[in-house]
Every structure is written in structure tokens, then in C-alpha cells.
Amino acid sequence: MNRTNTHRLAIIGGGPAGLMAAEAACAAGVAVDLYDAKGSVGRKFLLAGKGGLNLTHGEPRARFAERYAARCDEVGRWLDAFDAEALRGWAHGLGVETFTGSSGRVFPADLKAAPLLRRWLHRLRESGVAFHMHHRWQGWSDGALRFATPQGEHTVSADAVVLALGGASWPQLGSDGAWVTPLKQAGIDIAPLQPANCGFEVAWSEHLASRFAGAPLKPVVAHWVDRHGVARSRQGEFVLSEYGIEGSLIYAIGAELREQIAEGGETLLRLDLVPGYDEAVLAERLAAPRGKHSIGDWLRRRAGLDAAKCALVFELTDKPTLADPPALAARLKALPLRLRAPRPVAEAISTAGGVRLEALDEELMLRARPGVFCAGEMLDWEAPTGGYLLTACFASGLIAGRAAARWLCT
């Protein structure tokens, strides 16, 4: 395509944010070179879509923005430029139709990430984006970009840069957080990287860990007290694991749990395992003559607990409480579960922390380094799973790419 100027933009990172920045800059007539540490781009995007690519979410815009919690105002402005409907329209432009599932999550019609990525990359190459693989960014040297390559160190001069280097989760796919060191050396303010959308550790017995790892618990209502002393609750489902618990309910409240553990060394959840029963009604049902039924069978018959929920009750309840129907009913409505630690960031679905948004202007350019823009998961925001992560990555990439093009053309 014809270029309106001869300036070159270097984009470092080939995930959704970097690719969207490349597309936006190309559309503005800027020549783009995209660098990635791996041999191909979009590796985390492909793995995230392995079980069905959750592209975005269909809930109302105001509620959508609230999912970004402390950063809802800032990310909300990104969504002004590119929201869930815009993302679906963009996918349609690639020939990929989408549908909204029963949970409100939006998926490609074929549920796959690979066809969408292939079409996108074809369009980017046709637009003139030059891809440079096996280039691991090392920082700057006399203003030039430094890359480690299989042939040794390579330096590149660029007129502007978009950094879209991801977080630190799934490091085997390229997002290893190695960019923190050169940015800190450049004086950029960075919030510590932490696990987000991750599991939490519980001190299970060997019996529960070995026999019930992978078992789902649903429906469950989690009750907790937030950092401000306010009682909170949320219904959903999660999964028992060898090390503790994980799953959508835990991911949705994980930021709060993580902060409480950081402050107090552990945190307490109280689980309502039988949200369909009032405590008094449940106590009455459990007080009926049990006859020859075991307590486990009785819990299944009278409280509707499955084997996994029964195992959790036995794990966390003493014998006198099991023998006392009112006390047992109270226990089933508020089973205490102590969480000791989040799992390591390398195991997490996503990352919290990163380049603080205060270090950037509204166009995502570093205040301390004009001409350098940042986008995607390497920024200091987080969101639960459900399409919110990808939507914000796409939106921030679009903003950074457009802004870099404008900066070059002024």
C-alpha cells in the first residue's frame, strides 16, 4: 500500500495488542516492523483458544467496564475506542462470525483461534507489516533497540516504538516479564508483577488431594470480608485441585483474595454449599431420623451434596458438628476455607501489575520516553476471565498503534 511518510514504527510483541497496534498503524500509512522473541506470533492467543476462543463478552457496557475494578475508568476510555461490539465487527471483517453463549461469553462460530489468527496475519502481511521472529528485546543502546537473536545481538533504529510484551504468565509462550529490567533501568515506574486469574493453595489432606483433584463444586456461594470490612458474596463454581482451589468463581474474586493474603498471610472464605436451602429448613431436614444411612449418604439425600462437596465437608468439619443437625446446617451454609497463597505467576492465566498507567499519557505513550508506547497485559490492570482480558488487549493495542502513527506524522 502507499505510505504517507517514510517513518518506521517498531512493535515489539506479537500478541493481540501488538498485532492490533500494527494494524492500526498500517491503516494510518506508517511502515511497521514487528519483532517477537518466538518463532511465530500469537502463541498465547492460540493456547487460550484451545478449548474455545472466548473473544469478548456480551454484557452491557457499564457492567463490562466494572470488570476492570480499580482501573475501570482508564480501561473504560480504551473501550470508548474499541469495545466488545467493535471487536465482533472486526472479527466479522476477517470473515469470522461470532455468537454469544448462555453465559454471555462471545466465541467465534467454530470456537477456534487458529483460523482467525491465520486470516489476520495474512491481512497484516498484505498491508505491509514486516515480521521479524526470534528477536528478544533487551532494551536500548544509545537510543537504538537491542535484540538478542540466534545470530547474536542486533540493534535496530526506529522512529517510534510500541511495546506489547505481555505479562509474566505462561513464560514458555514468550510472556516471561523479562522486559521489567530494561524498563526499570530506563526509569519507568512498574508495579510488581503478580498472578491473576490463578488458583489458591489450601492445606488439603492427602486423601482429598489425591481422590478429588479436578472435581467441580457447583453451585457455591463464596462469602468474604473485603479490605474495607464490608461483607461480600458471589455465586459461581470452582474446582478442587491437588494444591487447593481454582476456577471461574475464584478468578472473579482473586484480586481481593491475593491482596488480603499479602496483608495478612492468609485469608478466609466461607462457602455456602447449599444455596438452595435456608439454614433453618436445612437443619430440619438433617434432623430427620437417619436410620442406617451413613452421614455421607444422608448429606446427599437430605442436602443434595455430591461426593466432592461431601469430601470437603468431612475435610473441614469435626465429628461433634457432623452429629449435630443445627450445627451441621450452619456449617454447610458457611464452611470455612483458609487460603494460604496464590499459585506462582508462571501458572496463572494472566498477570496483575506492570507499567503503571500513571507513567503513560492518555495515548499510552511513556511520559519519560517520548515516542515509546505500551499496550496490552504489560500494563498495570487486570480483569477476570470471560473475554475481558482479550478485549482490553485489543483496545489498548489499537490506541497505541494509532497514537504512534499520529506521533510520527506530526
Secondary structure as GFF3:
##gff-version 3
##sequence-region A 1 410
A	DSSP	beta_strand	8	12	.	.	.	ID=ss1
A	DSSP	alpha_helix	16	27	.	.	.	ID=ss2
A	DSSP	beta_strand	31	35	.	.	.	ID=ss3
A	DSSP	alpha_helix	43	48	.	.	.	ID=ss4
A	DSSP	beta_strand	56	57	.	.	.	ID=ss5
A	DSSP	alpha_helix	61	66	.	.	.	ID=ss6
A	DSSP	three_ten_helix	69	71	.	.	.	ID=ss7
A	DSSP	alpha_helix	72	81	.	.	.	ID=ss8
A	DSSP	alpha_helix	84	93	.	.	.	ID=ss9
A	DSSP	beta_strand	98	100	.	.	.	ID=ss10
A	DSSP	beta_strand	105	108	.	.	.	ID=ss11
A	DSSP	alpha_helix	114	127	.	.	.	ID=ss12
A	DSSP	beta_strand	130	132	.	.	.	ID=ss13
A	DSSP	beta_strand	136	141	.	.	.	ID=ss14
A	DSSP	beta_strand	144	149	.	.	.	ID=ss15
A	DSSP	beta_strand	152	156	.	.	.	ID=ss16
A	DSSP	beta_strand	160	163	.	.	.	ID=ss17
A	DSSP	three_ten_helix	171	173	.	.	.	ID=ss18
A	DSSP	alpha_helix	180	185	.	.	.	ID=ss19
A	DSSP	beta_strand	190	196	.	.	.	ID=ss20
A	DSSP	beta_strand	200	201	.	.	.	ID=ss21
A	DSSP	alpha_helix	206	212	.	.	.	ID=ss22
A	DSSP	beta_strand	216	225	.	.	.	ID=ss23
A	DSSP	beta_strand	231	240	.	.	.	ID=ss24
A	DSSP	beta_strand	244	246	.	.	.	ID=ss25
A	DSSP	alpha_helix	248	264	.	.	.	ID=ss26
A	DSSP	beta_strand	267	272	.	.	.	ID=ss27
A	DSSP	alpha_helix	279	286	.	.	.	ID=ss28
A	DSSP	alpha_helix	295	303	.	.	.	ID=ss29
A	DSSP	alpha_helix	307	316	.	.	.	ID=ss30
A	DSSP	alpha_helix	319	322	.	.	.	ID=ss31
A	DSSP	alpha_helix	325	333	.	.	.	ID=ss32
A	DSSP	beta_strand	335	339	.	.	.	ID=ss33
A	DSSP	beta_strand	341	342	.	.	.	ID=ss34
A	DSSP	three_ten_helix	345	347	.	.	.	ID=ss35
A	DSSP	beta_strand	350	355	.	.	.	ID=ss36
A	DSSP	three_ten_helix	357	359	.	.	.	ID=ss37
A	DSSP	beta_strand	372	374	.	.	.	ID=ss38
A	DSSP	three_ten_helix	376	378	.	.	.	ID=ss39
A	DSSP	alpha_helix	388	409	.	.	.	ID=ss40
###
